[in-house]
Amino acid sequence: MQIKYRIGIMPGPWPGGPPSEGVDFFWRLIDVCERTEIDSIWFSDRLSSPLPVLEPMTTMAAVAARTRRLKFGPSVLIAPFRSPVLAARQLAMLDYLSGGRVLPAVGIGVEQEREFLAAGVPFRERGRRTDEAIQVMRRCWEEPEVTFAGEFWRLERITVLPRPVQQPMPLWVGGNSEAAMRRAGRMGDGWIPSFITPDQFRVGVDKTLTFAAEAGREVPGDHFGTLVNFCLDSDPAVARAIALPFIPRGRVDAPTLDACTAFGPAALVSERLEQYVQGGGSKFVLRPMCPPERMLEQLERLAADVIPAFHNR
């Protein structure tokens, strides 16, 4: 298999000013991604947040309309929050309208029970609901008519049209836990964790492949990657000082944070990505950790100083 190495991005901290400023910033962000060699853009999925977070489905529709080349996806879509038939239809329509540029990825969501209460979904059911949702979505994309009786959803002769352009439609699975690796191996087409060290990533890739083999299936060798928070500056101390106020608190301990982020010159970012490549990664989502007013400059530097060589490796 000839592996393609690609870098996409996720927006960093979003501007908190007037709506008009945020909307203008959004279009400039999308235009930078479309104009440069950035491969894709990814949007987080949160039901509640103290900071602005763009809703992924509607935002991806805007990206599809604005661009012709750029791929896009949710990182990751919280499967338990949605009817899987509705999610399958929305993603299929996005793929149809964009000419096959959607990169679906799903997960169980963050450890915030209050978001599940707001969605009307029992927190303890999130894993089982995600597994069942993956089954339903796949069948809706691939079969002319779906009848299904599960623990949470029942379908009677359901047809989703238009179909996705991509056939089969790839479905990545997010999450760092062994349950997420098992889900990716037994049900998914790729695995994309976050806040994970290169050594942990290597172990996760091996486990995912083992789970896939036990289920009598394969996960493509070029469908492994991770999210990497970064900040570019010639001085690593300056880059780290810029980034640290924007790093989510409590996700990992300090040694893990040091091992899974890249704060410094372009060579340091490339070196960090290479560590993940050695563990089996090829698709990466880089997120700039900086004030919103510096985000576009960070992406321009990433596109000029890191991406070309990585894509051409």
N, C-alpha and C positions, 0 to 999 in steps of 0.2 A: 504493500500500500504506500502510495506517495502522500505523505502527510503535509497538509497546508497549515502553516503557522500564522495565526491571526491575532490582532489586538483590537478589541472594541473598548468602549468607555462607558462609564456610568457618571451622570452628573454629580458634582460635589455639592457642598452646602448651597442651598438655593437662595436667591435674593429675597429679602423680607420686606422690601419697600412696596410702593403702590403697585396695583395689578398691571398697569401699563408698562412699568419698568420690567416686571417679571416676564411678561409676554414678549416684549422686544428682545430681552435677553434669550428667551427660549429660541426664537427664530435665528438669532445670531449663532447660538450654539449649534443648532441643526445645520446651518449653512457651513460652519467650520468643519463639522464632521463629513458632510457631503463633498466638500471641496478637497479635503486632504485624503490621505490613505487610511484614515480610521475606518475599520471594517464594519463596525456595528455600534449601536447605542442601546443601553439597557436601562430599565426603569424599575425602581424598587416598588413594592406593593405593601402599603400600610393603610389600615383603616383609620388609625388615629396617630397623630404625631404632634409634638410641641413645635416642630419646625415644618415649613412647607415641603410637601412630598407630592410630586406630580402623579396623578392617578394613571396607571399604566395603559389601560385599554384605550381610553380617549386620547391620551398623549401619543400612543403608537399610530392611531388613525391620522393625527396631524403630521407625524413624521412621514407616513406613507404618502400623503398628499404633497408634501413639500419636496420630496427627494425622488431620485430615480435609481440610485446605486446603493445607498446605505441600507444595511440590514438592521433589524431592531428586535428587541424582545423584552419580556419581563424578567427581572432577576430578584426574586422569582415570584411567579403568580401564586398567591396563597390559595391552593385548591379548595380547602374546606369552606371558604367564604362564598363560593359561587355554585350555582347549578352547573354541573359539568356539561350539560347539553348547551346551555347558554354560552359558557366559556368556549366550547368547541365551535359553536357557530360564529362567535365574534372573532376568534383566531383564524378560522377558515376564511371569513370575509376579508380580514386584513391581508391574509396571504394572497387571496384572489385579486384584491385591488392593487397590491404592491408588486404583483408579478413574481411571487414566491420568495419574499424577503423576510418572513417572520421566523424568529428563533424561539419557539415556545420552551419555557422552563417552569417547572412547578415545584412547590415544596409545601411543608406543613405550616409554615409561619413562625414568627418569633414567639419567645416565651412570655407572652403578655396575655394572660387569661381575659382581661377586660375587653380586648379587641374581639375575642371569640364570643363573649357575652353580648357585645354590641351587634355581632353578626347573627346571633341566635343559634350558635353552634357550640355544643358542649366541648370544652377544652380537651377532655380525655378521649374524644372521638376523632381528633384531628388526623392522626396517622391512618386509621382505617378509612376515613372519608377520602383522604388523598389517594390511597390505593384504589378505591372504587372509582373515584373520579377519573383516574388515568385510564382504567378499563373502558369507561363510558366514552371519554373523549376519543380515544383511539378508534373505537368501533364506529362512532359518528363520522369520523374522517374517512373511514375505509369502506364501510358497508352501505349498500343502497337503502337498507331499512333495518332498524335496530329494535329488537325486543330484548329487554334486560330486566331481571329481578334481583336486586341486591339488598344489602342491609339498609341502605339509606335512600336509594333512588330506584324507581320503577319506570321503565320505558315500554311503550306499546306502539310498535311500528313507527318509529321516529326516523325521519330523513332530514339530513343536513345538506342543503345546497345553497349556493355553489360550493363545490368541493375545494379544498386547498390546492393550489398549483403544485406544491411539493407532494409527491406521492412516492413513498409514504411520507407523511408529515413527521419530522423528527420531534422528539419530546425529551428534553433534558430534565434531570432531577437535581435540585439543590439540597444542601444540608451537609453538615459535618459528621453527623452521628453514624454509627454502624447501621442503624435502621435506614438512613438515607442511602447509604452504599448498597444495602440489600435491595431497596426499592429501585435504585438506578440499574442494578445488575439484572433483576428479575423482570422489570417492567419498563425501564427507560432506554433511551438511545444515547445518553451521555450523563456525565456527573460534573457538577460545578459547585464546589463548596466556597466558603469564604473564611477569612481569619484562621487560616490553617498553614502550618509551617511546611516547607518543602519535604521534610522527612515524613511528616504526617500525611501529606498529600500522596507520596509514593506508596505508603501503606494502604491508603484509601483506594488508589487505583487498582492495586493488586487484589484487595478484597472485593471490589466491584466486579472485576473480571472473574473472580472465583464464584461469586454469587450468580453471575450470568451463566457460567459453565454448568453449575449445578442445576440451573433451570433449563438447560439445553438450548441456550441462545447466546448471541454475541453482542457486545457493545463495541461499535467501531473504534479502532485504535486511535483515531484522531478526534474523538469526542470526549476529551478530558481537559479540564481547565479550572481556573479559579479566579476569584476577585482579588486584586492587589491594590491597596491604597498607596498613593505615591505623591511626592512633591518634588519638583525639580529645582535645584539650585546648585551652583558650583561648590558651595560650602554645605556639607551634610548637617552641621549644627544649625545653620540658618534654615535649611529645609525642614528640619525636625521641629524647630521653634514655630515655623509657620503652620505646620500640619497638626501639631498636638492639640490645639484647642478644638479641632474639628473631628477628632477621632472619637467614635462612639465609646462611651465609658462602660466598663464592666463586661465587655465581650470576651476578652482574653487577658492573661497575665502579661507582665512586662516582657519577659523573654520571648514569649510567642509573638507579641506585637513587633518586637525588633526583627524577628525572623520572617515575618510574613508581609512586611511593608517595605517600601523603597523611598527613602528620603535622602536626596543628594543629587549628584550629577547624573547625566544620562547613562553613563557607563555603569553606575550602580543599579539603575532600573533594569538595564539589559542583563546584568549579572544575576539579579534576583529572578528574572524570568527564566534564565538559563537553568537555574537550580530546579525550577518546576518542570522545565522541559526534560531534565535528566530523570525526573520521576514519572514521566509519561504524559505531561501536559503539552497542549498545542494551541488551545484557544483561551484567551485571557481577557478579562474585563478590568481595566484600570480606572481607578476613581481618584480624581485630584482632591487632595486634602488641603484646602486653602480658602481664603476669603472669596466670596462670590465674584468680586471685581477682578480677581486674578485667575479665575477658572479658564477663560478662553485663552489667555496667554500660556497657561500650563499645557493646555491641549495642543496649541500650535507648536510648542516646543517638543511635546511628545511625538507629534506627527512628523516633525522635521528631524529629530535627533535619535529616536528610538525605533519607530515603526518601520521605516523603509528597509533597514538591514534585517529586522526580525522577519518581515514578510518574505524577504528574498533568500532566507537561509536555506 
